[in-house]
Amino acid sequence: MSCCEHEEEYEDYMECAKVGQPVRDFVMEAFDPAEGGFTTVELAKIKKKKKWTILFFYPADFTFVCPTELADLANAHAKLKKLGAEVISVSTDTKFTHLAWKCQELLLKDVKFLMAADTNGAVSRYFDVWDHATGLALRGTFLINPEGMLVSSEVNFYNVGRNADELVRKLEAGAYLLKNPNEACPAKWTPGAKTLTPGKDLVGKVHE
């Protein structure tokens, strides 16, 4: 069920986040593996720092595909930080469960990004990854630019893990286009490759 079907229960999140539109500010408690303690995630503070925000929703701690995804994301974390992004994983588990999982699961040994706790599912509903049947979040990845606009949205079902290399490529493209708004990145674009400049002279002639 869509988050928009829960208007009476969750009035603050009546409208779901949409690509191309500003994202509402949110606050979540989080476990910080780098510091070994607890903190909060606040979109307003990240925007104030002019950083990109990457939200990486996953179903639950102590599961099976999830640690492989977070390990893969950890491998790409340094590149994403260098590109100016704050990386935040999100599930409906508590910050205490995040701490216990990080200490227990060896696949998470290199995780340094914040692990946010969306315990009431409010943020998951807003990004429309909340599964009403299970109370868990689907595998959703969202890119929010420094201006607070949602520029990328990807949602997978429970049984399909994601590829952090593609996330890096999307952020590289997004960062480039933020500085070059009149251009567009074609399929499989990587830094240094040719871009497109949409206009009447390009219509029907992209192959050239």
C-alpha contacts under 8 A as a table, 3 or more apart, distances in Angstrom:
res1	aa1	res2	aa2	distance
1	M	5	E	6.77
1	M	130	W	7.97
1	M	131	D	6.89
1	M	132	H	6.12
2	S	5	E	5.53
2	S	6	H	7.65
2	S	125	R	7.56
2	S	128	D	6.05
2	S	130	W	7.72
3	C	6	H	5.62
3	C	7	E	7.61
3	C	13	Y	7.65
3	C	14	M	6.98
3	C	15	E	7.42
3	C	16	C	6.40
3	C	125	R	4.83
3	C	126	Y	6.26
3	C	127	F	7.92
3	C	128	D	5.51
3	C	130	W	7.28
4	C	7	E	5.91
4	C	14	M	5.55
4	C	15	E	5.94
4	C	16	C	6.55
6	H	9	E	5.48
6	H	10	Y	6.00
6	H	11	E	7.95
6	H	14	M	7.12
7	E	10	Y	5.36
7	E	11	E	5.28
7	E	13	Y	7.45
7	E	14	M	5.00
8	E	11	E	5.77
10	Y	13	Y	5.54
10	Y	14	M	6.32
10	Y	122	A	7.51
11	E	14	M	5.16
13	Y	16	C	6.81
13	Y	122	A	7.03
13	Y	123	V	7.92
13	Y	125	R	7.21
13	Y	126	Y	5.46
14	M	126	Y	7.51
15	E	126	Y	6.77
16	C	125	R	7.22
16	C	126	Y	4.62
16	C	127	F	5.65
16	C	128	D	6.10
17	A	21	Q	7.34
17	A	22	P	7.84
17	A	23	V	6.11
17	A	24	R	7.83
17	A	126	Y	5.89
17	A	127	F	5.23
17	A	128	D	7.45
17	A	150	L	7.49
18	K	21	Q	5.66
18	K	22	P	7.95
18	K	23	V	7.89
18	K	127	F	7.97
18	K	150	L	6.67
19	V	149	M	7.53
19	V	150	L	4.91
19	V	151	V	5.33
19	V	152	S	6.25
19	V	153	S	6.83
20	G	149	M	6.14
20	G	150	L	5.58
20	G	151	V	5.69
21	Q	149	M	5.34
21	Q	150	L	5.89
22	P	147	E	8.00
22	P	148	G	5.42
22	P	149	M	4.16
22	P	150	L	6.17
23	V	144	I	7.62
23	V	148	G	5.76
23	V	149	M	5.77
23	V	150	L	6.21
25	D	42	E	7.17
25	D	43	L	5.32
25	D	44	A	5.79
26	F	41	V	7.89
26	F	42	E	5.87
26	F	43	L	5.75
26	F	44	A	7.58
26	F	123	V	7.32
27	V	40	T	6.74
27	V	41	V	5.45
27	V	42	E	4.57
27	V	43	L	6.81
28	M	40	T	5.56
28	M	41	V	5.11
28	M	42	E	6.78
28	M	116	A	6.11
28	M	117	A	6.09
28	M	118	D	6.28
29	E	38	F	7.40
29	E	39	T	6.04
29	E	40	T	4.38
29	E	41	V	6.19
29	E	95	K	6.73
29	E	116	A	5.80
29	E	117	A	5.50
29	E	118	D	7.57
30	A	38	F	5.76
30	A	39	T	5.30
30	A	40	T	5.30
30	A	41	V	6.49
30	A	95	K	5.41
30	A	114	L	6.27
30	A	115	M	5.28
30	A	116	A	4.01
30	A	117	A	5.52
31	F	36	G	7.38
31	F	37	G	6.01
31	F	38	F	4.59
31	F	39	T	6.24
31	F	95	K	5.27
31	F	96	F	7.50
31	F	98	H	6.43
31	F	99	L	6.36
31	F	114	L	5.97
31	F	115	M	5.18
31	F	116	A	6.41
31	F	117	A	7.96
32	D	35	E	5.56
32	D	36	G	5.64
32	D	37	G	5.49
32	D	38	F	5.70
32	D	39	T	6.60
32	D	112	K	7.22
32	D	113	F	6.84
32	D	114	L	4.89
32	D	115	M	6.45
33	P	36	G	4.79
33	P	37	G	6.98
33	P	99	L	7.71
33	P	102	K	7.64
33	P	111	V	6.77
33	P	112	K	5.17
33	P	113	F	6.74
33	P	114	L	6.71
33	P	115	M	7.79
34	A	111	V	7.97
34	A	112	K	4.93
34	A	113	F	7.17
38	F	95	K	7.35
40	T	116	A	7.80
41	V	114	L	7.99
41	V	116	A	6.99
42	E	45	K	5.52
42	E	46	I	6.63
43	L	46	I	5.09
43	L	47	K	6.18
43	L	53	T	7.78
44	A	47	K	5.21
44	A	48	K	6.18
45	K	48	K	4.97
45	K	49	K	6.47
46	I	49	K	5.21
46	I	50	K	6.61
46	I	51	K	5.78
46	I	52	W	7.52
46	I	53	T	7.17
46	I	86	E	7.43
46	I	146	P	7.84
47	K	50	K	4.90
47	K	51	K	5.79
47	K	52	W	7.46
47	K	146	P	5.39
47	K	147	E	6.52
47	K	148	G	6.42
48	K	51	K	7.67
50	K	146	P	4.76
50	K	147	E	7.20
51	K	84	G	5.43
51	K	85	A	5.48
51	K	86	E	6.64
51	K	145	N	7.14
51	K	146	P	4.84
52	W	84	G	5.97
52	W	85	A	4.30
52	W	86	E	6.05
52	W	143	L	7.18
52	W	144	I	5.75
52	W	145	N	4.71
52	W	146	P	4.84
53	T	85	A	5.52
53	T	86	E	4.99
53	T	87	V	6.26
53	T	88	I	7.62
53	T	142	F	7.98
53	T	143	L	5.92
53	T	144	I	4.99
53	T	145	N	6.51
53	T	146	P	7.40
54	I	85	A	6.68
54	I	86	E	6.11
54	I	87	V	4.85
54	I	88	I	6.00
54	I	141	T	7.15
54	I	142	F	5.73
54	I	143	L	4.92
54	I	144	I	6.46
55	L	87	V	6.51
55	L	88	I	5.14
55	L	89	S	5.90
55	L	90	V	6.82
55	L	140	G	7.75
55	L	141	T	5.70
55	L	142	F	5.16
55	L	143	L	6.74
56	F	87	V	7.66
56	F	88	I	6.08
56	F	89	S	4.48
56	F	90	V	5.82
56	F	139	R	7.38
56	F	140	G	5.99
56	F	141	T	4.72
56	F	142	F	6.71
57	F	89	S	5.79
57	F	90	V	4.54
57	F	91	S	5.78
57	F	124	S	7.80
57	F	129	V	7.92
57	F	137	A	6.40
57	F	138	L	6.72
57	F	139	R	5.35
57	F	140	G	4.90
57	F	141	T	6.24
58	Y	66	C	6.46
58	Y	89	S	7.42
58	Y	90	V	6.27
58	Y	91	S	5.46
58	Y	137	A	5.81
58	Y	138	L	5.82
58	Y	139	R	4.68
58	Y	140	G	6.80
59	P	66	C	7.30
59	P	91	S	5.87
59	P	92	T	7.42
59	P	136	L	5.19
59	P	137	A	4.76
59	P	138	L	5.66
59	P	139	R	6.67
59	P	158	Y	7.16
60	A	63	T	6.14
60	A	66	C	7.13
60	A	91	S	5.83
60	A	92	T	6.85
60	A	93	D	6.46
60	A	136	L	7.02
60	A	137	A	7.84
61	D	66	C	7.16
61	D	67	P	7.83
61	D	91	S	7.63
61	D	93	D	6.81
61	D	97	T	7.22
61	D	98	H	6.82
61	D	101	W	6.40
62	F	67	P	7.87
62	F	101	W	6.35
62	F	105	E	7.91
63	T	66	C	6.07
63	T	67	P	7.21
64	F	67	P	6.33
64	F	68	T	7.43
65	V	68	T	5.46
65	V	69	E	6.47
65	V	159	N	7.26
65	V	160	V	7.83
65	V	161	G	6.35
66	C	69	E	5.16
66	C	70	L	6.31
66	C	161	G	7.62
67	P	70	L	5.09
67	P	71	A	5.99
67	P	105	E	7.67
67	P	107	L	6.13
67	P	108	L	6.55
68	T	71	A	5.14
68	T	72	D	6.19
68	T	107	L	6.85
68	T	161	G	7.89
69	E	72	D	5.07
69	E	73	L	6.13
69	E	161	G	6.24
69	E	162	R	6.41
69	E	163	N	7.66
69	E	164	A	7.98
70	L	73	L	4.89
70	L	74	A	6.02
70	L	89	S	7.89
70	L	108	L	6.85
70	L	111	V	7.18
71	A	74	A	4.99
71	A	75	N	6.44
71	A	107	L	5.81
71	A	108	L	5.64
71	A	110	D	7.04
71	A	111	V	6.71
72	D	75	N	5.19
72	D	76	A	6.72
72	D	163	N	7.31
72	D	164	A	6.08
73	L	76	A	5.16
73	L	77	H	6.01
73	L	164	A	5.39
74	A	77	H	4.90
74	A	78	A	7.86
74	A	110	D	6.03
74	A	111	V	5.07
74	A	112	K	7.00
74	A	113	F	7.51
75	N	78	A	7.30
75	N	110	D	7.62
76	A	79	K	5.52
76	A	80	L	6.33
76	A	164	A	6.31
76	A	165	D	7.04
76	A	168	V	7.22
77	H	80	L	5.10
77	H	81	K	6.09
77	H	87	V	7.35
77	H	112	K	7.99
77	H	113	F	7.49
78	A	81	K	5.16
78	A	82	K	6.16
79	K	82	K	5.09
79	K	83	L	6.35
79	K	168	V	7.22
80	L	83	L	5.12
80	L	84	G	6.61
80	L	85	A	5.55
80	L	86	E	7.76
80	L	87	V	7.56
80	L	168	V	6.32
80	L	171	L	7.54
81	K	84	G	5.05
81	K	85	A	4.90
81	K	86	E	6.47
81	K	87	V	7.63
82	K	85	A	7.30
83	L	171	L	7.48
83	L	172	E	7.15
83	L	175	A	7.48
86	E	113	F	7.89
87	V	113	F	5.74
87	V	114	L	6.82
88	I	113	F	5.98
88	I	114	L	5.00
88	I	115	M	5.87
88	I	116	A	6.55
89	S	113	F	7.34
89	S	114	L	6.38
89	S	115	M	4.88
89	S	116	A	5.95
90	V	115	M	5.94
90	V	116	A	4.75
90	V	117	A	6.07
90	V	118	D	6.62
91	S	116	A	6.75
91	S	117	A	5.83
91	S	118	D	5.85
91	S	119	T	7.59
91	S	136	L	7.39
91	S	137	A	6.41
92	T	117	A	5.64
92	T	118	D	4.56
92	T	119	T	4.42
92	T	120	N	6.92
92	T	121	G	6.15
92	T	135	G	7.94
92	T	136	L	6.35
92	T	137	A	7.06
93	D	97	T	6.14
93	D	98	H	6.95
93	D	117	A	5.64
93	D	118	D	6.84
93	D	119	T	5.79
94	T	97	T	5.21
94	T	98	H	6.46
94	T	117	A	5.11
94	T	118	D	7.44
94	T	119	T	6.02
95	K	98	H	5.00
95	K	99	L	6.34
95	K	115	M	7.43
95	K	116	A	6.84
95	K	117	A	5.47
96	F	99	L	5.06
96	F	100	A	6.32
97	T	100	A	5.04
97	T	101	W	6.01
98	H	101	W	5.14
98	H	102	K	6.03
98	H	115	M	6.69
99	L	102	K	5.23
99	L	103	C	6.31
100	A	103	C	5.23
100	A	104	Q	6.12
101	W	104	Q	5.03
101	W	105	E	5.75
102	K	105	E	5.75
102	K	106	L	7.76
102	K	108	L	5.75
102	K	109	K	7.10
102	K	111	V	7.97
103	C	106	L	7.64
103	C	108	L	8.00
103	C	109	K	7.87
105	E	108	L	5.72
105	E	109	K	7.40
106	L	109	K	5.34
107	L	110	D	7.64
108	L	111	V	5.29
118	D	121	G	5.26
118	D	122	A	6.77
118	D	123	V	6.42
118	D	124	S	7.13
119	T	122	A	7.94
121	G	124	S	5.06
121	G	125	R	6.01
121	G	130	W	6.83
121	G	135	G	7.56
121	G	136	L	7.85
121	G	137	A	7.90
122	A	125	R	5.17
122	A	126	Y	6.29
123	V	126	Y	4.94
123	V	127	F	6.31
124	S	127	F	5.25
124	S	128	D	6.01
124	S	129	V	5.35
124	S	130	W	5.06
124	S	137	A	6.23
125	R	128	D	4.74
125	R	129	V	6.09
125	R	130	W	5.01
126	Y	129	V	7.89
127	F	130	W	7.82
129	V	137	A	5.28
129	V	138	L	5.13
129	V	139	R	7.40
129	V	140	G	6.33
129	V	155	V	7.26
130	W	135	G	6.75
130	W	136	L	6.01
130	W	137	A	4.64
130	W	138	L	6.44
131	D	134	T	5.66
131	D	135	G	5.57
131	D	136	L	5.50
131	D	137	A	5.82
131	D	138	L	6.71
132	H	135	G	5.33
132	H	136	L	7.52
137	A	140	G	7.72
138	L	155	V	6.77
138	L	156	N	6.44
138	L	157	F	5.84
138	L	158	Y	6.07
139	R	155	V	5.47
139	R	156	N	4.95
139	R	157	F	6.18
139	R	158	Y	6.45
139	R	161	G	7.72
140	G	153	S	7.22
140	G	154	E	5.50
140	G	155	V	4.22
140	G	156	N	6.33
141	T	152	S	7.83
141	T	153	S	5.86
141	T	154	E	5.11
141	T	155	V	6.44
142	F	150	L	7.15
142	F	151	V	7.71
142	F	152	S	5.53
142	F	153	S	4.73
142	F	154	E	6.56
143	L	150	L	5.92
143	L	151	V	5.72
143	L	152	S	5.00
143	L	153	S	6.75
143	L	171	L	7.58
144	I	147	E	7.85
144	I	148	G	5.73
144	I	149	M	5.37
144	I	150	L	4.42
144	I	151	V	5.88
144	I	152	S	7.30
145	N	148	G	5.36
145	N	149	M	5.45
145	N	150	L	6.51
145	N	151	V	6.74
145	N	174	G	7.85
146	P	149	M	7.48
150	L	153	S	7.65
151	V	174	G	7.70
156	N	159	N	7.93
156	N	160	V	6.20
156	N	161	G	7.55
156	N	162	R	7.89
157	F	160	V	6.01
158	Y	161	G	7.79
163	N	166	E	5.70
163	N	167	L	6.89
164	A	167	L	4.86
164	A	168	V	6.31
165	D	168	V	5.11
165	D	169	R	6.36
166	E	169	R	4.95
166	E	170	K	6.18
167	L	170	K	5.10
167	L	171	L	6.25
168	V	171	L	5.15
168	V	172	E	6.12
169	R	172	E	5.04
169	R	173	A	6.19
169	R	189	W	7.74
169	R	190	T	6.51
170	K	173	A	5.10
170	K	174	G	6.02
171	L	174	G	4.87
171	L	175	A	5.94
172	E	175	A	5.21
172	E	176	Y	6.18
172	E	190	T	7.43
172	E	191	P	6.91
173	A	176	Y	5.12
173	A	177	L	6.12
173	A	185	C	6.67
173	A	189	W	7.40
173	A	190	T	7.22
173	A	191	P	7.43
174	G	177	L	5.16
174	G	178	L	6.10
175	A	178	L	5.20
175	A	179	K	6.78
176	Y	179	K	5.46
176	Y	180	N	6.14
177	L	180	N	4.55
177	L	181	P	5.07
177	L	182	N	7.77
177	L	183	E	6.64
177	L	184	A	6.97
177	L	185	C	7.87
178	L	181	P	5.65
180	N	183	E	5.83
181	P	184	A	7.70
182	N	197	T	6.37
182	N	198	P	7.57
183	E	195	T	6.45
183	E	196	L	5.54
183	E	197	T	4.62
183	E	198	P	6.82
184	A	195	T	5.79
184	A	196	L	5.02
184	A	197	T	6.19
184	A	198	P	7.25
185	C	189	W	5.83
185	C	194	K	7.88
185	C	195	T	5.07
185	C	196	L	6.23
186	P	189	W	5.54
186	P	195	T	6.44
186	P	196	L	6.90
189	W	193	A	6.22
189	W	194	K	7.68
189	W	195	T	7.68
190	T	193	A	5.70
197	T	202	L	7.71
198	P	202	L	6.30
198	P	203	V	7.93
199	G	202	L	5.53
199	G	203	V	6.84
200	K	203	V	5.40
201	D	205	K	7.62
202	L	205	K	5.14
202	L	206	V	5.87
203	V	206	V	6.89
204	G	207	H	7.92
205	K	208	E	5.53
